[in-house]
C-alpha cells in the first residue's frame, strides 16, 4: 500500500514551497469517467477521487500532492486454502487543509541527498546471502541516496495529511549515520491513505532499483492496531495503452501490517480500473519469522478469488528460509525492489547484513509494469485490511505510531 503503498496506494520537480492513496508514490491530470456531461460536472465539482500521472520528467508543485491517490489495492490476506483477499480503501485525494499540505522544502543546497557515480555497485555477498538475479550490474543510472540527516530533501517531497507528521534529522542510534526521518500518525488517525504520512520521489522511473532501510511501527502495546507501512513504486495516468479495457497501473508494493511485523505483503500491478474495481496483479505473502510462503497468486478483482496459483518462474523461489525472530518493528531492515522489463525481484537485508530473495518474479510481459512510476514510503491507518491470522486488527491507534526511515536509494536502469 500503496501506497501508497501501497496496497496504499508520479515525476516531481524540486521546489521552494510545495502545497498539497496500493502509492506508494508527479504531474497529474484528473481522471474522470465520462458517463454523461452532468456526471462529469459533478465529479469535477467534488474534486474527483482518481488522479493521473503525466509521463514527463517534471511536475508542478501543486499536482505533486496527488502522487499516491487515485489508487486502490488488494492484498492477499490468506485464510488457508481459500486464499481470500481483503480490499482496502480507495485512495481518495485529500482536501487541501493546513494538516494535509506538503512540507515546504528549502533549496537543494541544504539537503542531505547525494548522487553517486553512474557505475553500479554490486552488493557484498556473504555465505548467507541470496543474490537476486536482477541485481547483477544491470542498473547503470546514477544512484541517488537520501540519508535524512536534516529535515529537508532535494530528492523527496514530504506530505503530512490528517494530522500525520514527518520529521527528518531525528537522532537514532539504530540508523547507519545516527539520523533518520520519522513518519508519525496520531492517536485516532483517520482511516485511508488519504491521511498518510508520505515521502514521494521528485523523479519518475521506468525500471530501476529502489530500496529503503526502514524500521516499522511498534504496535505491541495495541496488538490489533490497523496500520500499514508501504514501500512502493506507483504511477497511473488514467490511460489504457495496452488496450485490455483496464486503466494501466504501474505499481510494485512491499507492505507490512502493524499487527504482523513478521509478514511481508508483495504485490505487482499492471492494471487497475477505479470505476469497476477490476485489476490485474500478482501477489505473494511471506512469513519471514517462520520461513513460509503463505500464498503466491494472480488476481483480477477484489472478490477474494485467487484466479491462478502461480508456479515456476512466477513463484521463485518456491520457499524462503526463516529469519529467526524476525520482527520488522524491532530493528532496521533494508527492503529492495529491482524492476526491469523482464521481471521484479524483492529482497530484504536484515539487521545482521544477510540478504534474502523473497520473490524473483519472471512472468508474462503483460504482468510486469512498463509505465513511469515514482518511488514512495508511507504510513497510514487501515480499518478494513486485517493482518494474516488477526481478523480484529483494524483498530484505530490509541497513541501516536511512528515508522523510521534511515535512508532511501534509487537507481534508474540506465
C-alpha positions as CSV (number, residue, x, y, z in Angstrom):
1,X,0.0,0.0,0.0
2,X,0.1,1.8,-2.0
3,X,0.9,3.4,-1.2
4,X,0.5,4.2,-1.3
5,X,1.9,1.6,-0.8
6,X,0.6,0.5,-1.1
7,X,-1.5,-1.6,-1.3
8,X,-1.7,2.1,-0.1
9,X,-1.9,3.2,-2.7
10,X,4.2,10.2,-10.4
11,X,7.8,12.7,-11.7
12,X,8.1,15.5,-9.3
13,X,10.1,18.8,-9.5
14,X,12.3,20.3,-6.8
15,X,10.6,23.4,-5.3
16,X,10.9,26.1,-2.6
17,X,7.3,25.9,-1.5
18,X,5.0,22.9,-2.0
19,X,1.3,22.6,-1.4
20,X,-0.8,19.8,-1.1
21,X,-4.0,7.0,-1.8
22,X,-1.8,0.4,-3.4
23,X,1.3,4.5,-3.9
24,X,3.2,4.3,-2.9
25,X,4.2,7.1,-4.9
26,X,4.1,13.5,-10.2
27,X,2.4,15.7,-12.7
28,X,-1.1,14.5,-12.8
29,X,-4.3,15.3,-14.6
30,X,-7.7,14.4,-13.4
31,X,-9.2,11.0,-14.3
32,X,-12.9,11.5,-14.9
33,X,-15.1,8.6,-16.0
34,X,-17.3,10.2,-18.7
35,X,-20.7,8.7,-18.3
36,X,-22.5,11.9,-19.1
37,X,-21.9,15.6,-19.2
38,X,-23.7,16.0,-15.9
39,X,-21.7,13.3,-14.2
40,X,-18.5,14.9,-15.4
41,X,-19.5,18.2,-13.9
42,X,-20.5,16.6,-10.7
43,X,-17.1,14.8,-10.4
44,X,-15.2,17.9,-11.2
45,X,-17.2,19.8,-8.6
46,X,-16.5,17.2,-6.0
47,X,-12.8,17.4,-6.7
48,X,-12.5,13.9,-8.1
49,X,-11.2,10.7,-6.5
50,X,-8.9,9.5,-9.2
51,X,-5.9,11.3,-10.4
52,X,-3.5,10.7,-13.3
53,X,0.2,10.8,-13.9
54,X,1.7,12.9,-16.7
55,X,4.6,10.9,-18.2
56,X,7.2,13.5,-18.1
57,X,10.3,14.1,-16.0
58,X,8.8,17.0,-14.1
59,X,5.6,18.0,-12.4
60,X,4.1,21.1,-10.9
61,X,4.3,21.6,-7.1
62,X,0.6,21.5,-6.5
63,X,0.0,18.4,-8.6
64,X,2.7,16.6,-6.6
65,X,0.2,16.3,-3.7
66,X,-1.8,13.7,-5.6
67,X,1.1,11.3,-6.2
68,X,-0.4,8.3,-4.3
69,X,-4.0,9.0,-4.9
70,X,-6.5,7.5,-7.4
71,X,-5.1,4.1,-6.4
72,X,-6.8,1.2,-4.7
73,X,-5.1,-2.1,-4.0
74,X,-5.9,-5.5,-2.8
75,X,-3.7,-7.6,-0.6
76,X,-3.6,-11.4,0.0
77,X,-5.0,-11.8,3.5
78,X,-4.9,-15.6,3.2
79,X,-7.1,-17.7,5.4
80,X,-5.8,-21.1,4.4
81,X,-6.8,-23.0,1.2
82,X,-9.3,-20.3,0.3
83,X,-6.5,-17.7,0.0
84,X,-9.1,-15.0,0.4
85,X,-8.3,-11.3,-0.4
86,X,-9.5,-8.3,1.5
87,X,-9.7,-5.0,-0.1
88,X,-8.5,-1.7,1.3
89,X,-9.7,1.8,1.0
90,X,-9.8,3.7,-2.3
91,X,-7.1,6.3,-2.3
92,X,-9.0,9.5,-2.4
93,X,-7.4,12.8,-2.9
94,X,-7.5,14.6,0.4
95,X,-9.0,18.0,0.8
96,X,-6.2,20.6,0.9
97,X,-6.0,21.9,4.5
98,X,-3.1,23.0,6.7
99,X,-2.8,19.5,8.0
100,X,-2.7,17.9,4.6
101,X,-0.2,20.0,2.8
102,X,3.2,19.1,1.5
103,X,6.1,20.3,3.7
104,X,7.9,23.2,2.1
105,X,11.5,22.4,1.2
106,X,14.4,24.8,1.3
107,X,16.9,25.0,-1.5
108,X,18.7,21.9,-2.6
109,X,21.9,23.1,-1.0
110,X,20.6,22.3,2.4
111,X,19.7,18.7,1.6
112,X,21.5,15.6,2.8
113,X,20.8,13.9,-0.5
114,X,23.7,12.6,-2.6
115,X,24.1,11.4,-6.2
116,X,26.7,8.7,-6.6
117,X,28.7,7.9,-9.8
118,X,26.8,6.1,-12.6
119,X,28.7,2.8,-12.2
120,X,26.6,0.4,-10.2
121,X,28.0,-1.1,-7.0
122,X,27.5,-4.8,-6.6
123,X,26.2,-6.0,-3.2
124,X,28.7,-7.7,-1.0
125,X,27.9,-11.4,-0.9
126,X,28.1,-13.5,2.2
127,X,27.5,-17.1,2.9
128,X,24.0,-16.3,4.0
129,X,23.2,-14.1,1.0
130,X,20.9,-15.0,-1.8
131,X,21.8,-12.5,-4.6
132,X,18.7,-11.5,-6.7
133,X,19.0,-12.3,-10.4
134,X,18.2,-8.8,-11.4
135,X,20.8,-7.0,-9.3
136,X,23.9,-8.2,-11.1
137,X,25.0,-4.9,-12.6
138,X,22.0,-4.2,-14.8
139,X,21.3,-0.8,-13.2
140,X,23.6,1.8,-14.7
141,X,21.8,5.1,-13.9
142,X,23.0,7.5,-11.2
143,X,22.5,6.1,-7.7
144,X,20.7,8.7,-5.6
145,X,20.8,8.4,-1.8
146,X,18.8,10.3,0.8
147,X,20.2,9.8,4.3
148,X,17.8,12.2,6.0
149,X,20.5,13.9,8.1
150,X,18.3,17.0,8.1
151,X,14.6,17.9,7.8
152,X,14.8,18.7,4.1
153,X,15.4,16.8,0.9
154,X,16.1,17.6,-2.7
155,X,15.0,14.2,-3.8
156,X,11.7,13.7,-1.9
157,X,8.6,15.7,-1.1
158,X,7.0,15.2,2.3
159,X,3.3,15.0,2.7
160,X,1.6,15.4,6.2
161,X,-2.1,14.6,6.0
162,X,-4.9,14.1,8.5
163,X,-2.7,15.1,11.5
164,X,0.3,13.0,10.4
165,X,3.8,14.5,10.8
166,X,7.2,13.9,9.2
167,X,10.4,15.0,10.7
168,X,13.9,14.4,9.3
169,X,17.3,14.7,11.0
170,X,16.0,12.8,14.1
171,X,18.7,11.3,16.3
172,X,18.5,7.5,16.1
173,X,21.2,5.2,17.4
174,X,19.9,2.4,15.1
175,X,20.4,4.5,11.9
176,X,23.6,4.0,10.0
177,X,24.6,7.6,10.3
178,X,22.7,8.3,13.5
179,X,20.0,10.2,11.8
180,X,16.6,9.2,10.4
181,X,13.2,10.6,9.3
182,X,10.1,9.8,11.3
183,X,6.7,9.2,9.8
184,X,4.1,9.5,12.5
185,X,0.3,9.1,12.5
186,X,-1.7,10.4,15.5
187,X,-3.9,8.6,18.0
188,X,-7.3,8.3,16.5
189,X,-5.9,8.7,13.0
190,X,-8.5,8.7,10.2
191,X,-8.6,5.6,8.1
192,X,-7.3,5.5,4.5
193,X,-4.1,6.5,2.7
194,X,-5.6,10.0,2.4
195,X,-4.4,10.5,5.9
196,X,-0.9,9.1,5.4
197,X,2.5,10.5,6.3
198,X,4.3,10.1,3.0
199,X,7.6,10.5,1.2
200,X,7.4,10.7,-2.6
201,X,10.3,10.9,-5.0
202,X,10.5,14.0,-7.1
203,X,11.6,11.9,-10.1
204,X,9.8,9.2,-12.0
205,X,11.4,6.0,-13.3
206,X,10.6,3.3,-15.9
207,X,12.6,0.4,-14.5
208,X,15.2,0.7,-11.7
209,X,16.4,-0.4,-8.3
210,X,14.7,1.1,-5.2
211,X,15.5,0.5,-1.6
212,X,14.8,1.9,1.9
213,X,16.2,1.0,5.2
214,X,13.1,1.0,7.5
215,X,12.0,0.2,11.0
216,X,8.2,-0.3,11.0
217,X,5.9,0.9,13.8
218,X,5.7,-1.0,17.1
219,X,2.1,-1.9,17.8
220,X,2.9,-4.3,20.6
221,X,1.1,-2.1,23.1
222,X,-2.1,-2.4,21.0
223,X,-1.7,-5.6,19.0
224,X,-4.9,-5.2,17.0
225,X,-4.0,-1.8,15.6
226,X,-4.7,-1.4,11.9
227,X,-1.7,0.4,10.3
228,X,0.3,-0.1,7.1
229,X,3.9,0.7,6.2
230,X,4.3,1.0,2.4
231,X,7.5,0.9,0.4
232,X,6.5,1.0,-3.2
233,X,6.5,2.4,-6.8
234,X,3.4,4.0,-8.3
235,X,2.2,5.6,-11.5
236,X,-1.2,5.9,-13.1
237,X,-2.1,8.4,-15.8
238,X,-5.6,7.2,-16.4
239,X,-4.9,5.7,-19.9
240,X,-5.2,2.2,-21.3
241,X,-2.3,1.9,-23.7
242,X,-2.2,-1.9,-23.8
243,X,-5.9,-1.9,-24.9
244,X,-7.1,-4.5,-22.4
245,X,-10.1,-2.4,-21.3
246,X,-8.5,-1.5,-17.9
247,X,-6.6,1.6,-16.8
248,X,-2.8,0.9,-16.8
249,X,-1.4,0.9,-13.3
250,X,2.4,0.8,-12.7
251,X,2.8,-0.3,-9.2
252,X,5.1,-2.5,-7.1
253,X,4.5,-2.8,-3.4
254,X,6.2,-4.0,-0.2
255,X,3.8,-3.6,2.7
256,X,3.8,-4.5,6.4
257,X,0.8,-4.6,8.6
258,X,1.5,-3.3,12.1
259,X,-0.3,-6.3,13.7
260,X,2.0,-8.8,11.9
261,X,5.5,-7.3,11.7
262,X,6.8,-10.8,10.7
263,X,4.8,-10.9,7.5
264,X,5.6,-9.1,4.2
265,X,2.9,-8.4,1.5
266,X,4.4,-8.2,-2.0
267,X,2.2,-7.0,-5.0
268,X,2.8,-6.2,-8.6
269,X,0.1,-4.3,-10.5
270,X,-0.2,-3.7,-14.2
271,X,-3.9,-2.6,-14.3
272,X,-6.5,-1.1,-12.0
273,X,-9.8,0.3,-13.1
274,X,-11.2,2.6,-10.4
275,X,-14.8,2.7,-11.7
276,X,-15.2,-1.1,-11.7
277,X,-12.5,-2.2,-9.1
278,X,-11.2,-4.6,-11.7
279,X,-7.4,-5.2,-11.7
280,X,-4.5,-7.3,-13.0
281,X,-2.0,-8.1,-10.3
282,X,0.2,-10.8,-8.8
283,X,0.8,-11.1,-5.1
284,X,2.9,-13.0,-2.6
285,X,2.7,-13.1,1.2
286,X,5.7,-14.3,3.2
287,X,6.1,-15.1,6.9
288,X,9.7,-14.4,7.4
289,X,9.9,-15.5,11.1
290,X,8.5,-18.9,10.1
291,X,10.2,-19.1,6.7
292,X,6.9,-19.7,5.0
293,X,5.5,-18.6,1.7
294,X,1.8,-18.2,2.6
295,X,0.4,-17.6,-0.9
296,X,1.5,-16.6,-4.5
297,X,-1.5,-15.8,-6.7
298,X,-2.8,-13.9,-9.7
299,X,-5.9,-11.8,-9.1
300,X,-8.3,-9.9,-11.4
301,X,-10.8,-8.4,-9.0
302,X,-11.4,-7.8,-5.3
303,X,-13.8,-10.7,-4.7
304,X,-11.1,-12.6,-2.8
305,X,-10.8,-15.3,-5.5
306,X,-7.3,-16.4,-6.5
307,X,-7.6,-16.8,-10.2
308,X,-4.3,-18.6,-10.6
309,X,-2.0,-20.2,-8.1
310,X,1.4,-19.2,-9.5
311,X,4.3,-21.7,-10.0
312,X,7.6,-22.0,-11.8
313,X,9.3,-18.7,-12.7
314,X,6.3,-16.8,-11.4
315,X,6.8,-18.3,-7.9
316,X,10.5,-18.3,-7.5
317,X,11.9,-19.1,-5.0
318,X,9.3,-21.7,-4.0
319,X,10.4,-21.5,-0.4
320,X,12.2,-18.9,1.7
321,X,14.4,-19.6,4.8
322,X,13.3,-18.2,8.1
323,X,15.0,-15.2,9.7
324,X,15.0,-16.2,13.4
325,X,12.9,-13.9,15.5
326,X,12.2,-11.5,12.6
327,X,10.2,-8.5,13.6
328,X,10.3,-5.5,11.3
329,X,9.4,-3.2,14.2
330,X,12.4,-4.1,16.4
331,X,15.3,-3.2,14.1
332,X,16.1,-1.6,10.7
333,X,16.0,-3.8,7.6
334,X,16.7,-2.9,4.0
335,X,13.8,-3.6,1.7
336,X,14.6,-3.5,-2.1
337,X,12.7,-3.7,-5.3
338,X,14.6,-4.4,-8.6
339,X,12.4,-3.7,-11.6
340,X,13.2,-4.5,-15.2
341,X,11.2,-5.3,-18.3
342,X,11.9,-9.0,-17.6
343,X,10.6,-9.1,-14.0
344,X,10.6,-7.8,-10.5
345,X,12.8,-9.0,-7.6
346,X,12.1,-8.3,-4.0
347,X,14.8,-8.7,-1.4
348,X,15.5,-7.9,2.2
349,X,18.8,-7.3,4.0
350,X,18.2,-7.9,7.7
351,X,19.9,-6.2,10.6
352,X,22.8,-8.7,10.6
353,X,23.6,-8.0,6.9
354,X,22.1,-11.1,5.5
355,X,20.4,-10.6,2.1
356,X,17.4,-12.8,1.2
357,X,15.4,-13.0,-2.1
358,X,11.7,-13.0,-1.2
359,X,10.4,-13.2,-4.7
360,X,12.1,-13.2,-8.1
361,X,9.1,-12.8,-10.4
362,X,9.6,-13.7,-14.0
363,X,6.2,-13.8,-15.7
364,X,4.4,-12.8,-18.9
365,X,5.2,-9.3,-20.1
366,X,1.6,-8.2,-19.5
367,X,2.1,-8.9,-15.8
368,X,5.1,-6.7,-15.5
369,X,4.7,-2.9,-15.2
370,X,6.2,-0.9,-18.1
371,X,5.0,2.7,-17.3
372,X,6.7,5.5,-15.4
373,X,6.3,5.5,-11.6
374,X,7.5,7.4,-8.6
375,X,9.1,5.8,-5.5
376,X,7.4,6.2,-2.1
377,X,7.4,5.3,1.5
378,X,4.2,5.9,3.5
379,X,2.4,5.1,6.8
380,X,-1.3,5.1,7.4
381,X,-4.2,3.6,9.4
382,X,-6.4,1.0,7.8
383,X,-9.8,0.0,9.2
384,X,-10.6,-2.8,6.6
385,X,-7.4,-4.7,6.0
386,X,-6.8,-7.2,8.8
387,X,-3.4,-8.8,9.2
388,X,-2.9,-12.5,8.5
389,X,-4.4,-14.5,11.3
390,X,-5.6,-11.4,13.2
391,X,-9.1,-10.7,11.9
392,X,-9.7,-8.0,14.5
393,X,-6.6,-6.0,13.7
394,X,-8.3,-2.9,12.2
395,X,-8.4,-0.7,15.3
396,X,-7.6,2.9,15.2
397,X,-4.4,3.7,17.1
398,X,-4.9,4.8,20.6
399,X,-1.5,6.5,20.7
400,X,0.8,8.0,18.1
401,X,2.7,5.5,16.0
402,X,6.0,6.1,14.1
403,X,7.8,4.5,11.2
404,X,11.5,5.4,10.9
405,X,13.4,5.6,7.6
406,X,17.2,5.6,7.8
407,X,17.8,6.1,4.1
408,X,16.3,5.6,0.6
409,X,18.2,4.8,-2.6
410,X,17.0,5.0,-6.2
411,X,18.9,3.9,-9.3
412,X,17.5,4.1,-12.8
413,X,18.0,1.2,-15.2
414,X,20.3,3.4,-17.3
